[in-house]
Amino acid sequence: MPTTRKTTPMRKKSPDRRGNSLLRVLAAACAVGLIVLVSVLMTGLLQPPNMDAIASMQAAMQGITPAPPTPEPTPSPEPTITPTPAVYAPFGAQYGFGGEELIPETPTPIPGQPTPTPTVAPTATTARTLKKGMSGSDVTRLQQALINLGYLSDAADGQFGANTQNAVIMFQAVNGLTADGLAGAQTQALLYGGSALSADEAPPMDFLLLVNRDLPLNQNYVPMDLVVIEDVLSDDIVKVKYKGTQANRTAVEALGQMLSAAIADGVDNFQISSAYRTYADQQQLVENSVADYQGRNPSWSRERCLSSTYQTVAPAGTSEHQTGLAFDITVPGVSFSGTEQQKWLHAHCADYGFVVRFTEEKQSITGFLAESWHFRYVGVEAAALMTRNNWCLEEYVEHMGS
């Protein structure tokens, strides 16, 4: 009897097992989707979504390798345009200092209309420097301004003469300018500007001003209240050797009283050989003397000629004549020492405020050789005290502290 093999039937997969696998796949997909959703939501709340990251995650779920992202081009910064300021804008306006309105906008041209041409202001004409010998309306204006401030007593006639020059010098001296008598731009600006000092505001004259080799005057020093001697004293009182010679008004008036008294005593024929001299005038005297020494002594050096000159001629700045208070009184054509005019003046000059400034006995103190003709106005009180004590001006200043 044939043996019968028992065949085991094949098992078929159960529908339940396939269903479970599908459920697991779906559950995993849902979990991943949930994670992605939460990530997207969180990213949206905090910052813009990163699309590259999301795409990478999805590709990973599907087993796809994503291509590297293409970088976005970096934008170039827009150039900053700085407006060009107009030529008359204040410095710094183009950087915001002083307000934008200080930089005028450039107008946009309108088609069909011509571009306007900017108007250029005319250049101001520079005033000419006025000096002695000139004339014109600008001289008249100058004179009128000097009259208004009390420096000029003449009429404004448009002629720049000696009196106008003297007025300009006084104006410059009082107002701290170089007293050269030239009315240049600086002098005119101050004269017409409304802030100049008038003649009444000038400092008072110091009649005891000490000037010598140790105490020189500045080259711009000009005394107050200068007048032309001939305008104050008549020819029958005193002759003036050089026309237009000036001196301080108070000193000139005292001089007139003194010489009138001498004439009343029968002593006359006086002459003024020198009075006020500028620094430049004194320097010219020095140069003239040096030239004279060199002409007579060709082998001498300038230094030797200058040394000899300074024995009798004061260096510029050290002469009392620059004060306007000193007078060289002489007799025309006669050596002054020993004359009746010299004797009378030496005996009476202190009564009128004058002293004989340089004497032989005071030579070591004054630094100058004796000059019997050189008279200095110091005022009646000081002259009396100096005469009584036999003081020269240096000694008076030392004792009195003036």
Secondary structure, DSSP 8 states (H G I E B T S, - for coil): --------------HHHHHHHHHHHHHHHHHHHHHHHHHHHHHHHHS---HHHHHHHHHHHHT-----------------------TTS-TTGGGTTT-GGGS-------TTS----------------B-TT-BSHHHHHHHHHHHHTTS--S---SB--HHHHHHHHHHHHHTTS--SS-B-HHHHHHHHSS----GGGS----TT---SSSS---TT---SSEEEHHHHS-TTT-EESSTT-EEEHHHHHHHHHHHHHHHHTT----EEEE----HHHHHHHHHHHHHHHHHH-TT--HHHHHHHHTTTS--TT--GGGGT-EEEEEBTTB--TTSHHHHHHHHHGGGGTEEEEE-GGGHHHH-S--EEEEEEE--HHHHHHHHHHT--HHHHHHHH--
